[in-house]
Amino acid sequence: MKKTILSLCCFTAALLFSSCEDDQDVSCIVCSSPETASFELCRDQNGNATVNGENTNTDYDEYLAGLQESGVTCGDG
């Protein structure tokens, strides 16, 4: 019985740790403009843009293009 419980605990721990690996799909850059403070722009796993942790519900490429058109500079952070 103890071996079964130990095995179950190890299996559960492995699942929990492996679920954290999805975060690696997020990539971020730092953006700024003369009118705004610097902010972090990230491409989430679903392809949406996230600004300072807030999901914009907008495609990353579209969001970045709009920022650049308005004079915002973005680069690796």
N, C-alpha and C positions, 0 to 999 in steps of 0.2 A: 504494500500500500504506500509506504514512504517513497519508494522508487517511482511510483506512478505520479505522486504529487510533485516530487522533485522534477521529473521529466516535464510535467505540465507547466510548472513554473518557468523552467528554462525555455520551453517553447514559446510561452507568452512573452517573456523578456526579449527573445529573438525577434518576434513580430513587432514589438514596440520599437525596438532600435532600428529595424529595417524600414519602418514607415517614415522615419526621419530622413532617409536618403532622398526623398522627393524634393526636398528643399534645394538640392544642388542644381535644379533646373532653373532657378531664379537668377537672373543676371541684372546688375545695377550699374548705373553711371550717375555722375554728379552733374547737375545743370545749374546755370546761373544767368542772370541778366542784370543790367544796371538798375532795373526797377524792382528786383526781387532778391531775397536772400537765397543762398545756395540751397538746393533741395536734391533729394535722391529720387531718381526715376528708375524703376525696375520693370523688367519683363517677367510676368508671372508665368507659372506652368501652363495656364490656359491661354497665354498670348496677350493678355490685357496689360495695360500700363498701370503701375501702382506708384503713387507719389507720396513719399514719406510714410509708407505703410498703408495708405488709403487707396483702395481699388477704384479706378476711374471708370470701370466698365466700358473702356474704349480700347480698341486694338492698339498695341504698343507702337507699331510702325506709323499708324495714322497720328497718334498722339505726339510722337517725337517729331514727325514732319510738321505738324501744326506749331509746336514750340519753336522749331528752327525758323519757320516762316515769320514768326512774330519777333525774331531777334534773340531768342534764348540760345545760349551756347551750352552744349553738352559734350562730355567726354568721360573717359575712364576715371573712376573715383576710387 
